[in-house]
Amino acid sequence: MAKIIIADDDEIIADMASNILFEAGHVCGWVPDGEKALDLLRWRRPDLLLLDHDMPGMTGAQVLRSLRSSAENYDLPVIMFTGLSGAEDESHAYYNGAQAFIRKPFNAKMLLHEVNLVLKARAERPQHRSLIEHLEQKAGRWRDSPEKRVML
């Protein structure tokens, strides 16, 4: 079971996706725009974000760039979930850091397949650490002890 946030200004699409994911055993929440998605991510980190590209205010691409430059959400798995259909739009999504790209209209099998692929890839990676912790470890500035993290 994964916690999934859907950021999409189309309530019908978000409801359809949420129902499909819920029936597959996932927990879903929905926000209607990019600003609300970022506000929610400051409060709670999901396992996956389904992100519409064209939303009022902050676009999905802007949200994705903001996440990738965030110390806390730089590694959050994101699937762009959009009505855009051009190859250039898809390549921009991957360039900005998306793990997958789903075109609307979508079918249930395709949605579940992409979600499962991204979640499986994430499960095989080390658990999330803030960017600061990651950089400190790479620099060799701390080591883990059984009781606590010890600064050198």
Secondary structure, 3 states (H helix, E strand, C coil): CCEEEEECCCHHHHHHHHHHHHHCCCEEEEECCHHHHHHHHHHCCCCEEEECCCCCCCCHHHHHHHHHCCCCCCCCCEEEEECCCCHHHHHHHHHCCCCEEEECCCCHHHHHHHHHHHHHHHHCCCCCCCHHHHHHHHCCCEEECCCCEEEC
